[in-house]
Structure formats: C-alpha cells, structure tokens
C-alpha cells in the first residue's frame, strides 16, 4: 500500500464511526437528552449537551472524512471523547462498559496519531501540509 494512502485510509475509517454517531444522535435528540439526564444533569443542560455532542460529532467526523482541518477535527473529537468515556463508560468492571471504555481510548489514540501525522496528501488540506505542526 502506498504510504500516502495510509493516513487517508485511517481518516476514513475513523470518520465513519463519528459521522454515524452524529447522525444517530441527530435522529434521536430526546433519547440523548434522556441518557445525559440519567447521569444527573438537569434536563435543559442535557439538551444543550446533546445538541453540542451532535454538532461536534458531525463536524469532527466530516473534518476527518474530507481531510479538511483534520488536526482541529481530531482535537475536537478527543475533547468530546474524554468526558464521554469517563461519564458513560467509566464502569470498567462491567464487561460491556469496559469494552466501550477501551474502544474510546483506542479512538483517542487514533485521533492523536492523526493530529500528529496530519491528513496526508490525499485530502483537501494535503497540499498545504508542511510539517506535523504546520497549517491547522
């Protein structure tokens, strides 16, 4: 496989989970609000959090999918994943929650690699990429 295709493939594989989750959240905002409220948040704050989560998932996932401002998208998704993982999947003694916890940790790892390596040349930002800290 061509080295230039690897970051693109990684981006697309990671993007899929976030875009799908964003669409799923958008289709069931009341359900998301209820799940967040069940964790002790007031209903109004839970609705704002559900909307914010949906926006972050859709924008961050689309950023990865298109290869547009990938580093910003990766950071936004990492910032989303940290509290989500701790709040909703923190009970690592439960087999299902432990699996979800580790999956999210793995996603954070993949996003960190994308942040470090950039979008690759097969992306909208690819031609502008100069270094690992280059154009965001």
C-alpha positions in Angstrom: 0.0 0.0 0.0 1.2 3.5 -0.9 2.5 5.4 2.2 0.4 8.4 1.2 -2.8 6.3 1.2 -2.4 5.2 4.8 -3.3 8.5 6.5 -6.3 8.8 4.1 -7.5 5.2 5.0 -7.0 5.9 8.7 -9.0 9.2 8.4 -11.8 7.4 6.5 -12.0 4.6 9.0 -12.1 6.9 12.0 -14.5 9.3 10.3 -17.1 6.6 9.8 -17.7 6.0 13.5 -18.1 9.7 14.3 -20.3 10.6 11.3 -22.5 7.6 12.0 -22.7 8.5 15.7 -23.5 12.1 14.9 -26.3 11.2 12.5 -27.7 8.7 15.2 -27.6 11.5 17.8 -29.3 13.9 15.5 -32.1 11.4 14.8 -32.7 10.9 18.5 -32.0 14.1 20.4 -34.7 13.3 23.0 -33.1 9.9 23.7 -29.7 11.5 24.0 -31.1 14.2 26.3 -32.7 11.4 28.5 -29.4 9.4 28.6 -27.5 12.6 29.7 -30.2 13.5 32.2 -29.9 10.0 33.7 -26.3 10.8 34.6 -27.6 13.6 36.9 -27.7 16.6 34.5 -30.7 18.9 34.6 -33.0 18.4 31.6 -32.2 21.8 30.0 -28.5 21.3 30.3 -28.8 17.8 29.0 -30.5 19.0 25.8 -27.7 21.6 25.3 -25.1 18.9 25.8 -26.9 16.5 23.4 -27.0 19.2 20.7 -23.4 20.1 21.3 -22.3 16.5 21.1 -24.2 16.0 17.9 -22.5 19.1 16.3 -19.0 18.0 17.5 -19.5 14.5 16.1 -20.8 15.7 12.8 -18.3 18.5 12.3 -15.3 16.5 13.6 -16.3 13.4 11.6 -16.8 15.4 8.4 -13.5 17.1 9.0 -11.8 13.7 9.1 -13.8 12.4 6.1 -12.9 15.3 3.9 -9.4 15.8 5.1 -10.2 19.4 5.9 -8.7 20.9 9.1 -8.1 17.4 10.3 -6.0 18.4 13.3 -8.8 20.7 14.6 -11.3 17.9 14.0 -9.2 15.4 15.8 -8.7 17.7 18.8 -12.5 18.5 19.0 -13.3 14.8 18.9 -10.7 14.0 21.6 -12.1 16.7 23.8 -15.6 15.2 23.2 -14.4 11.6 23.9 -12.6 12.2 27.2 -15.6 13.3 29.3 -18.0 11.0 27.4 -15.8 8.0 28.1 -15.5 8.8 31.8 -19.1 9.7 32.2 -20.8 6.9 30.2 -18.2 4.1 30.2 -16.3 4.6 33.4 -17.5 1.4 35.0 -14.7 -0.7 33.6 -15.7 -3.7 35.8 -18.8 -4.2 33.7 -17.7 -6.2 30.7 -19.7 -4.2 28.1 -18.7 -0.8 29.6 -15.1 -1.9 29.9 -15.1 -2.8 26.2 -16.7 0.6 25.3 -14.1 2.4 27.5 -11.2 0.7 25.8 -12.7 1.3 22.3 -12.9 5.0 23.1 -9.3 5.0 24.4 -8.3 3.4 21.1 -10.2 6.1 19.2 -8.4 8.7 21.2 -5.1 7.0 20.3 -6.0 7.0 16.6 -7.1 10.7 16.7 -3.8 11.6 18.4 -1.9 9.9 15.6 -3.9 11.8 13.0 -3.2 15.0 14.9 0.5 14.2 14.8 0.7 13.0 11.3 -1.8 15.3 9.6 -4.3 14.5 6.9 -1.9 13.0 4.4 -1.6 14.2 0.8 -4.9 12.6 -0.3 -7.0 15.3 1.4 -8.3 18.8 1.0 -5.5 20.0 3.3 -2.9 17.6 2.0 -1.2 20.0 -0.5 -0.9 22.7 2.3 0.6 20.3 4.8 4.3 21.1 5.5 5.1 19.7 8.9 3.5 18.0 11.9 2.7 21.3 13.5 2.1 23.0 10.1 -1.1 24.6 8.9 -4.1 23.6 11.0 
